[in-house]
């Protein structure tokens, strides 16, 4: 199963290889993400990220809906059943 997770773009820059990279905030966890597939993305946009690549831009409302679903899944699993990361 593939999972794309929404996050907010908080910084964009070009790395030395010319690839557009950015920092994306996933509910307080900030990760470096490749933005090459969404060249129109700008700081403040929400993107869906899969294995380190932003694959689409979504509006904030859609992103918040996904966050709510992920919270519900976490509540169903409970802390005792969660796998360590």
PyMOL commands that set and color helices and strands:
alter all, ss='L'
color gray80, all
select helices_A, chain A and resi 36-38+60-77
alter helices_A, ss='H'
color red, helices_A
select strands_A, chain A and resi 5-14+20-26+29-34+46-50+53-58
alter strands_A, ss='S'
color yellow, strands_A
deselect
rebuild
show_as cartoon
